[in-house]
């Protein structure tokens, strides 16, 4: 199954003085490749420091998702606390892929 989440990612180009070094984008993830969820406290601290996009609520929490890619893995930070993300993984908001 595939789920849609909102990823927080760091821009590759240096931002302008009034621009956040981070941005948001939709990401579609295969639930079969997720091996670990944990709260991302560093991203929460970045939000409190004003480094994340302004459209995020200051109370927002974040989850780091580890995806298994065979011999390697990748970590993504998504908007939402681990409990909310786990509910999405269990089928409440699944997309058919």
N, C-alpha and C positions, 0 to 999 in steps of 0.2 A: 504494500500500500504506500501511497505517496501522501504526505501532508504538506500544507503550505504554512510557512512561518515568516516572520520578519527578522532579517539578519542585521546586526550592527557590524559594520566593517570599517576599517581604516582606509582613508583615501590614499592612493598611491602618489598623487601629486600634492605638493605642499599647498595648503589652503591659503586663501587671501586672509588678511588680518582679521576681518569680521566673520570668517567662515569657520565652521567646526571641522576638525581634522577627521571626523567620522561621518558616515552617512548610513541610511537605511535602504534596504531593498528586499523584495519578496524572494524567498528561496523555497524550492520544492525538494523535499527530502524523502528518500526511501526509508521507511521504518525498519526494514530488514537490515540496514547497515548501522543502526544506532547501537552503540555498546555502552554508553555511559552518559548520564545527565548529572550536572552539578551546578549549584548557584555560582554565578560569576560576580564576585564581590568587587573585583577590580573595575569592571564596567560600571557598577553601581557608584563607585567612588568617582569615576570619570564623569558620570552624570551630575553628581553633587558639585563637582569642580567646574561645571559649565563647558565641558569638552564635547558633549554629545549634542546632536541636533535639538533645536529648541522645541520641536513638536512633541518631544517626549515629556511626560508628566514626571515631576521630581520624585514621586513615590514609586516609580516604575522599578521592577526587579528584572534580572536577566539570568539566562541559563546558558551554560557552555555545554554543547552537544559534541560528543566524540563519535565520529563516523569511521568505521572500519573499511579500509580500502585494500584488502588483501594483506600485503606485506607491510603496509604503512597505514597511517590514519590521518585524519584531519579534524581540527576543532573549529566549531562555528559558535559564535555568540548570537543568541536570539532573544527577542523581546518576550518577557514573561517569566514568571518564577517557575522552578522545577515542577511543582505540583500541577500548575496549569498546563505546562508542556506535556507532562505525563498523561493528563486527561485527554489531550489531543491525540497522543500516541495510542491511547486505548480505544479510539474509534469515535469520539464525539464529533470531530470535525474533519473526518477523512475525505480525501478526494479520491476518486477512482482513476487509476492510471493504467 
